[in-house]
Every structure is written in structure tokens, then in C-alpha cells.
């Protein structure tokens, strides 16, 4: 029950008020700062605009579907489609109310651990595998696309108070971190899971962590078993899991391409995709929940050139957040109480 109380603290009260408040403040700021009705005269509100907007909404659903399918595969189909759907929505909900660098991973460990069909080791292994697949996509995708577009040409000369060299330096550091993280998780899950378990046991010998050592003994053994089971999975298992990851990330980025096609000039598909990869790396550092504020700033700075004016770019950044960020806040507020009731009754 202590885990459930932890989740209730994470998903209620100021944890919800802060991201919603920051997001609304940013939206109003952009709206009143540079809103100009004449700026929208360049939009042709015809069939094509409605088509691109509709496809942007479809991408939100595709992203969700990819994550649900991946969780279903990684759980070895022990979790039902309904459970996977609820867990992914709550996972995304926790990401939306957590600082960028924390994301929803911390809550995901607790969320999956509540599912009776999974032991703690399996839950942890699934979260680590999910993190690995997400970061692997990024690590592989960035150099493949930068070959065709270059790097410095994709970073604006100035982003708020930051110049291009500072942003470039941060991006390179972030990328090295992602490479290191993916390597460590790969090593711990697929190469030497026993050493990972022993390292954790050693870590929890530290006096102020010692009280959790009995639980870690069990958890380490379980994660070793889960990791060893992962090693025996056929290639098709990992191809499906990575395919679902690829599907979700492409949907995430294509959403922005469709918004630019609706309100601006989205013909530079590859450059827009690369700019979003750089933006995603930058969104890991903000301390605001869900990167509120920073996300809108980066959107208008990186992608402003594809709009006829700055007002249109900033308004589109708000629309982007309205359809890709706030739905998870609303869904989480609705689903979390229902999910908690289900867990308590188990």
C-alpha cells in the first residue's frame, strides 16, 4: 500500500497544478505577446489545411498505439491490451508532470510493480528495456540523419539567451550521455545481468540504504531472472519491440511536420525531423514539469523559419502542446482513480 500512497502523492495536488499552470501561463504569454490577426491571412483554410490537422491528431493516436503494443510485447503478453493502454497513459501522464530529465521512468517502476501478473524484477526489466529502446532509437537516428543535413545548420544562431555554440555543446554532451546510458543498460540486461544484481547489492550495503537491502536481495534475483529470459528471446521479439518504438517516435515527430504543413511550409521534411531530434535532447534538461515553457520556446526558435511570421510560429507551438501534451494530463486525471481502484481490489 505504501507504493500506492506514493503514486497518489505523485499524481495529485500540486503535481498537477504546477504543469497546468505553467503551460497555461506560457500559452497566454505567447498569445498576448505577439498575436496578430493579420498574421493568419497567409493560411488557406481549405481541404489541405484540415487534412494536415487531422493527420496531426492521428499521429497522437499512432504514438500511443506503438507504445501500447511495445508494452504488450515486452510483458510477454502477460498484460492485457486494456492494462497496457492504462499503464502507457499513466506513464505518459507521469512524464507530463515530471521534469524533463526525470520523465516518467521513476513512476513507471512503481506503476508496473502494482500489476500482479508481473514480479518486481520483470517490471524493472521491462522499464529498463523500454528506456534502452527509446534511447537506442535516438542514438542510431541522430548520426544517420545528420549525415544528410549537417549539424550546425540545424541549430538557430540564437535561442532566447543562448547562442548557437552553447546549444551545440550541450547537444553533444547530451548525445554522449545517451550513448553511455544505452551501453550501460544493454550491458546490464543482456551481457552481465548477474554483475548488475551484485552491484546493486553492494550499493545497498551503504548504511543509509541498508534498511532496503532485504528487498534489494529479492529484486536483484528477480531482475537477473528477467534479464536472462530477455536473452533467450528470439530476434522477432526484439524486432517487434524496436519496430513499435520506431513507429511511436516517427509518429511523435511527424505530428510536427503535419502542423507545419497545415500552417506553414513543411516541405523540408528531413530538416524538420533533425531539428526535432536536437530539440528532444534539449528538453531533457528543463526542471519544469513536462518541459513546459522551454518546449514552446524551442519550437518557435528551431522551427520559426518554416512560418511566414513569428506570431504564426508561436501560436502553432501552443497548438502543438495542446494536442501532444495536454491530452495525457486530462487522460491521466481520469484514468488514475479508476486504475487505483482496480489495483486495490486485486
Secondary structure, 3 states (H helix, E strand, C coil): CHHHHHHHHHCCCHHHHHHHHHHHHHHHHHHHHHCCHHHHHHCCCCHHHHHHHHHHHHHHHHHHHHHHHHHHHHCCCCCCHHHHHHHHHHHHHHHHCCECCCCCHHHHHHHHHCCCCCCHHHHHHHHHHHHHHHHHHHHHHHHHHHHHHCCHHHCCCEECCEEHHHHHHHHHHHHHHHHHHHHHHHHHHHHCHHHHHHHHHHHCCCHHHHHHHHHHHHHHHHHHHHHHHHHCCCHHHHHHHHHHHHHHHHHHHHHHHHHHHHHCCCCCHHHHHHHHHHHHHHCCCCCCECCCCHHHHHHHHHHHHHCCCHHHHHHHHHHHHHHHCHHHHHHHHHHHHHHHHHHHHC
